[in-house]
């Protein structure tokens, strides 16, 4: 019998590239906006890296009202607080953060696809 090279598919980790980039000393603080595929056409947008002085719940409330979607604030052990929104809201969230003065355009990184 011949040996067969079998590759087992693994799940895509959208936070892997952020962990690799943030390991450098003196790295600039970025706001990371990512998309995670759920099932079928459903997706989830996550916003991570906002400053601690902002109220995540107030930002979430404004985002939900502006984009007519649902969302939540999740407490992660490694990343801190993360805002999750339903749907692909990457471009909408980035323009909202710039217009509201929460983050500068240069400090926003959009990940995915």
N, CA, C and O of each residue as an XYZ file, in Angstrom:
452
protein
N       0.821     -1.176      0.000
C       0.000      0.000      0.000
C       0.876      1.254      0.000
O       1.941      1.277      0.616
N       0.428      2.262     -0.677
C       1.153      3.525     -0.709
C       0.561      4.470      0.331
O      -0.626      4.414      0.652
N       1.412      5.322      0.837
C       0.948      6.288      1.829
C       0.261      7.446      1.118
O       0.721      7.913      0.076
N      -0.830      7.895      1.687
C      -1.612      8.969      1.090
C      -1.394     10.236      1.913
O      -1.484     10.225      3.140
N      -1.109     11.317      1.211
C      -0.925     12.601      1.883
C      -2.308     13.233      2.100
O      -2.947     13.684      1.149
N      -2.750     13.261      3.333
C      -4.072     13.768      3.652
C      -3.931     15.119      4.341
O      -3.174     15.264      5.301
N      -4.671     16.105      3.839
C      -4.682     17.416      4.471
C      -6.031     17.614      5.128
O      -7.075     17.491      4.487
N      -5.998     17.919      6.397
C      -7.225     18.145      7.141
C      -7.532     19.632      7.101
O      -6.685     20.440      7.481
N      -8.736     20.019      6.646
C      -9.070     21.446      6.602
C      -9.192     22.020      8.012
O      -9.744     21.390      8.914
N      -8.675     23.204      8.173
C      -8.746     23.865      9.480
C      -9.561     25.136      9.350
O      -9.722     25.677      8.256
N     -10.066     25.601     10.461
C     -10.868     26.825     10.477
C      -9.952     28.030     10.311
O      -8.824     28.039     10.804
N     -10.446     29.039      9.617
C      -9.698     30.276      9.400
C      -9.766     31.126     10.663
O     -10.850     31.358     11.198
N      -8.629     31.585     11.135
C      -8.567     32.427     12.327
C      -8.349     33.870     11.891
O      -7.244     34.218     11.476
N      -9.395     34.740     11.973
C      -9.243     36.118     11.511
C      -8.343     36.955     12.409
O      -7.900     38.027     11.996
N      -8.058     36.493     13.635
C      -7.227     37.260     14.555
C      -5.757     36.851     14.489
O      -4.934     37.429     15.198
N      -5.407     35.867     13.655
C      -4.034     35.370     13.600
C      -3.057     36.433     13.105
O      -1.969     36.576     13.663
N      -3.431     37.180     12.064
C      -2.507     38.177     11.524
C      -2.325     39.357     12.479
O      -1.269     39.990     12.461
N      -3.312     39.668     13.304
C      -3.171     40.754     14.275
C      -2.197     40.355     15.367
O      -1.403     41.181     15.818
N      -2.243     39.101     15.800
C      -1.321     38.637     16.829
C       0.109     38.656     16.319
O       1.028     38.955     17.082
N       0.317     38.344     15.049
C       1.655     38.347     14.477
C       2.176     39.773     14.296
O       3.364     40.022     14.503
N       1.311     40.708     13.917
C       1.734     42.083     13.664
C       1.974     42.857     14.952
O       2.879     43.691     15.006
N       1.191     42.603     15.980
C       1.265     43.379     17.205
C       2.409     42.966     18.123
O       2.592     43.564     19.184
N       3.178     41.957     17.735
C       4.242     41.486     18.608
C       5.452     42.422     18.612
O       6.281     42.327     19.517
N       5.581     43.309     17.649
C       6.724     44.220     17.574
C       6.680     45.289     18.648
O       5.607     45.749     19.036
N       7.860     45.683     19.130
C       7.939     46.705     20.173
C       7.661     48.071     19.560
O       8.096     48.358     18.445
N       6.938     48.908     20.289
C       6.646     50.251     19.819
C       5.658     50.285     18.675
O       5.671     51.211     17.864
N       4.804     49.284     18.605
C       3.852     49.247     17.491
C       2.764     50.299     17.693
O       2.402     50.631     18.822
N       2.261     50.806     16.595
C       1.229     51.828     16.613
C      -0.105     51.193     16.998
O      -0.380     50.052     16.627
N      -0.918     51.914     17.727
C      -2.221     51.404     18.135
C      -3.184     51.492     16.956
O      -3.441     52.577     16.434
N      -3.704     50.366     16.547
C      -4.634     50.290     15.430
C      -6.008     49.863     15.910
O      -6.147     49.189     16.931
N      -7.020     50.265     15.157
C      -8.373     49.766     15.332
C      -8.568     48.731     14.240
O      -8.492     49.058     13.056
N      -8.818     47.482     14.623
C      -8.961     46.390     13.671
C     -10.439     46.120     13.435
O     -11.203     45.906     14.376
N     -10.831     46.134     12.162
C     -12.199     45.818     11.764
C     -12.128     44.555     10.926
O     -11.502     44.535      9.866
N     -12.781     43.490     11.415
C     -12.699     42.195     10.746
C     -14.081     41.670     10.413
O     -15.086     42.106     10.973
N     -14.108     40.724      9.489
C     -15.340     40.029      9.156
C     -15.113     38.547      9.396
O     -14.063     38.002      9.058
N     -16.112     37.905      9.984
C     -16.076     36.463     10.204
C     -17.285     35.863      9.507
O     -18.407     36.344      9.666
N     -17.050     34.812      8.735
C     -18.144     34.136      8.060
C     -18.841     33.210      9.037
O     -18.188     32.425      9.725
N     -20.145     33.294      9.104
C     -20.912     32.386      9.965
C     -21.365     31.199      9.134
O     -20.547     30.333      8.824
N     -22.605     31.126      8.771
C     -23.072     30.029      7.929
C     -23.853     30.602      6.752
O     -24.641     31.536      6.903
N     -23.619     30.028      5.588
C     -24.280     30.530      4.388
C     -23.802     31.925      4.042
O     -22.600     32.166      3.925
N     -24.737     32.842      3.877
C     -24.404     34.228      3.537
C     -24.274     35.106      4.775
O     -24.009     36.303      4.656
N     -24.453     34.542      5.935
C     -24.413     35.316      7.179
C     -22.971     35.621      7.564
O     -22.087     34.779      7.403
N     -22.740     36.820      8.068
C     -21.401     37.203      8.498
C     -21.488     38.067      9.751
O     -22.562     38.524     10.144
N     -20.337     38.275     10.360
C     -20.227     39.003     11.615
C     -19.061     39.968     11.498
O     -17.965     39.559     11.114
N     -19.269     41.239     11.819
C     -18.207     42.243     11.782
C     -17.755     42.526     13.208
O     -18.583     42.781     14.082
N     -16.438     42.482     13.452
C     -15.908     42.752     14.781
C     -15.017     43.989     14.735
O     -14.262     44.192     13.785
N     -15.118     44.810     15.777
C     -14.309     46.029     15.916
C     -13.513     45.881     17.199
O     -14.085     45.714     18.276
N     -12.187     45.943     17.086
C     -11.317     45.723     18.224
C     -10.216     46.774     18.241
O      -9.728     47.175     17.184
N      -9.826     47.217     19.413
C      -8.700     48.131     19.534
C      -9.074     49.573     19.802
O      -8.218     50.455     19.730
N     -10.340     49.832     20.111
C     -10.723     51.201     20.469
C     -10.121     51.555     21.823
O      -9.837     50.672     22.632
N      -9.930     52.833     22.062
C      -9.347     53.278     23.326
C     -10.289     52.976     24.484
O     -11.508     52.950     24.317
N      -9.715     52.750     25.648
C     -10.491     52.373     26.838
C     -11.385     53.511     27.330
O     -12.379     53.264     28.012
N     -11.040     54.747     26.992
C     -11.801     55.891     27.513
C     -13.169     56.046     26.851
O     -14.027     56.763     27.367
N     -13.383     55.372     25.698
C     -14.677     55.446     25.023
C     -15.656     54.462     25.639
O     -15.268     53.392     26.109
N     -16.926     54.835     25.630
C     -17.973     53.937     26.096
C     -18.389     53.037     24.937
O     -18.992     53.492     23.965
N     -18.060     51.766     25.056
C     -18.347     50.822     23.989
C     -19.853     50.687     23.775
O     -20.304     50.528     22.640
N     -20.625     50.746     24.845
C     -22.077     50.595     24.717
C     -22.704     51.763     23.964
O     -23.638     51.561     23.188
N     -22.209     52.986     24.179
C     -22.745     54.137     23.454
C     -22.369     54.087     21.976
O     -23.180     54.422     21.113
N     -21.130     53.664     21.687
C     -20.707     53.519     20.295
C     -21.548     52.448     19.612
O     -21.986     52.626     18.476
N     -21.774     51.338     20.306
C     -22.585     50.261     19.746
C     -24.009     50.725     19.478
O     -24.590     50.390     18.445
N     -24.568     51.488     20.395
C     -25.930     51.985     20.219
C     -26.029     52.855     18.972
O     -26.982     52.727     18.203
N     -25.053     53.739     18.764
C     -25.051     54.597     17.579
C     -24.840     53.788     16.291
O     -25.470     54.069     15.272
N     -23.960     52.792     16.339
C     -23.719     51.954     15.165
C     -24.972     51.171     14.785
O     -25.315     51.075     13.607
N     -25.650     50.616     15.774
C     -26.859     49.841     15.511
C     -27.953     50.714     14.912
O     -28.662     50.297     13.996
N     -28.085     51.924     15.435
C     -29.117     52.830     14.926
C     -28.778     53.321     13.521
O     -29.663     53.446     12.674
N     -27.513     53.597     13.275
C     -27.078     54.135     11.985
C     -27.207     53.108     10.858
O     -27.642     53.448      9.758
N     -26.828     51.844     11.129
C     -26.744     50.838     10.072
C     -27.884     49.827     10.106
O     -27.878     48.877      9.324
N     -28.865     50.008     10.994
C     -30.030     49.117     11.074
C     -29.617     47.656     11.186
O     -30.059     46.814     10.404
N     -28.771     47.363     12.162
C     -28.333     45.992     12.386
C     -28.275     45.754     13.890
O     -28.366     46.696     14.678
N     -28.126     44.509     14.280
C     -28.022     44.180     15.692
C     -26.554     43.998     16.047
O     -25.721     43.796     15.164
N     -26.234     44.067     17.330
C     -24.859     43.907     17.755
C     -24.748     43.742     19.244
O     -25.733     43.851     19.975
N     -23.526     43.475     19.692
C     -23.267     43.286     21.107
C     -21.816     43.631     21.418
O     -20.974     43.702     20.522
N     -21.537     43.845     22.702
C     -20.171     44.055     23.177
C     -19.755     42.782     23.901
O     -20.421     42.354     24.844
N     -18.654     42.175     23.459
C     -18.181     40.920     24.019
C     -16.876     41.175     24.765
O     -16.000     41.885     24.271
N     -16.750     40.597     25.950
C     -15.517     40.703     26.738
C     -14.646     39.499     26.419
O     -15.029     38.367     26.716
N     -13.478     39.723     25.819
C     -12.546     38.655     25.470
C     -11.366     38.710     26.423
O     -10.927     39.792     26.814
N     -10.848     37.541     26.798
C      -9.756     37.504     27.779
C      -8.465     38.109     27.230
O      -7.746     38.779     27.972
N      -8.152     37.893     25.953
C      -6.915     38.406     25.372
C      -7.086     39.795     24.761
O      -6.213     40.650     24.909
N      -8.203     40.022     24.079
C      -8.379     41.245     23.297
C      -9.096     42.350     24.041
O      -9.122     43.483     23.561
N      -9.676     42.067     25.188
C     -10.451     43.070     25.907
C     -11.860     43.120     25.361
O     -12.428     42.080     25.028
N     -12.433     44.302     25.264
C     -13.789     44.434     24.760
C     -13.777     44.505     23.233
O     -12.949     45.193     22.635
N     -14.710     43.783     22.617
C     -14.838     43.722     21.174
C     -16.293     43.997     20.819
O     -17.200     43.429     21.428
N     -16.518     44.863     19.838
C     -17.875     45.142     19.361
C     -18.162     44.197     18.198
O     -17.367     44.096     17.264
N     -19.305     43.502     18.258
C     -19.721     42.612     17.188
C     -21.003     43.143     16.565
O     -21.942     43.502     17.274
N     -21.040     43.192     15.238
C     -22.221     43.645     14.499
C     -22.632     42.581     13.490
O     -21.788     41.861     12.956
N     -23.926     42.487     13.235
C     -24.407     41.540     12.233
C     -24.161     42.100     10.839
O     -24.333     43.295     10.598
N     -23.756     41.223      9.925
C     -23.580     41.611      8.531
C     -22.186     42.147      8.250
O     -21.360     42.284      9.152
N     -21.944     42.446      6.988
C     -20.662     43.003      6.547
C     -20.742     44.522      6.651
O     -21.235     45.183      5.738
N     -20.267     45.068      7.746
C     -20.344     46.505      8.021
C     -18.959     47.146      8.053
O     -18.794     48.200      8.667
N     -17.966     46.544      7.414
C     -16.586     47.034      7.530
C     -16.425     48.464      7.038
O     -15.879     49.304      7.754
N     -16.887     48.752      5.837
C     -16.724     50.106      5.289
C     -17.570     51.108      6.061
O     -17.130     52.229      6.318
N     -18.779     50.709      6.432
C     -19.656     51.604      7.185
C     -19.046     51.979      8.533
O     -19.070     53.145      8.928
N     -18.504     50.995      9.234
C     -17.923     51.245     10.556
C     -16.691     52.133     10.436
O     -16.500     53.035     11.251
N     -15.850     51.889      9.427
C     -14.639     52.703      9.294
C     -14.982     54.164      9.008
O     -14.366     55.056      9.591
N     -15.943     54.433      8.133
C     -16.331     55.823      7.872
C     -16.999     56.448      9.087
O     -16.814     57.637      9.348
N     -17.774     55.665      9.836
C     -18.419     56.179     11.041
C     -17.382     56.589     12.090
O     -17.502     57.652     12.700
N     -16.367     55.749     12.301
C     -15.341     56.045     13.305
C     -14.543     57.294     12.937
O     -14.158     58.068     13.814
N     -14.294     57.490     11.643
C     -13.551     58.678     11.207
C     -14.405     59.929     11.353
O     -13.924     60.951     11.843
N     -15.671     59.863     10.934
C     -16.552     61.030     11.006
C     -16.869     61.419     12.445
O     -17.035     62.602     12.745
N     -16.955     60.435     13.336
C     -17.257     60.721     14.733
C     -16.021     61.179     15.503
O     -16.143     61.635     16.640
N     -14.839     61.066     14.908
C     -13.619     61.494     15.575
C     -13.096     60.485     16.578
O     -12.280     60.831     17.431
N     -13.546     59.254     16.492
C     -13.111     58.214     17.431
C     -11.741     57.681     17.035
O     -10.912     57.388     17.897
N     -11.501     57.555     15.732
C     -10.225     57.049     15.233
C      -9.853     57.794     13.954
O     -10.719     58.292     13.235
N      -8.548     57.861     13.685
C      -8.075     58.469     12.441
C      -8.063     57.412     11.346
O      -7.977     56.214     11.616
N      -8.150     57.877     10.112
C      -8.195     56.954      8.972
C      -6.920     56.124      8.878
O      -6.968     54.965      8.466
N      -5.782     56.702      9.256
C      -4.508     55.993      9.177
C      -4.396     54.889     10.221
O      -3.617     53.952     10.043
N      -5.161     54.984     11.307
C      -5.044     54.000     12.383
C      -6.091     52.895     12.294
O      -6.227     52.103     13.227
N      -6.837     52.826     11.184
C      -7.856     51.790     11.017
C      -7.346     50.767     10.009
O      -6.933     51.114      8.903
N      -7.382     49.492     10.417
C      -7.015     48.405      9.522
C      -8.238     47.538      9.297
O      -8.863     47.068     10.248
N      -8.580     47.325      8.017
C      -9.721     46.500      7.660
C      -9.188     45.150      7.167
O      -8.379     45.095      6.242
N      -9.652     44.061      7.796
C      -9.214     42.728      7.470
C     -10.356     41.950      6.824
O     -11.526     42.292      6.998
N     -10.012     40.909      6.084
C     -10.998     39.989      5.537
C     -11.033     39.996      4.036
O     -10.665     40.979      3.393
N     -11.471     38.907      3.491
C     -11.634     38.621      2.072
C     -10.570     39.319      1.263
O     -10.544     39.196      0.039
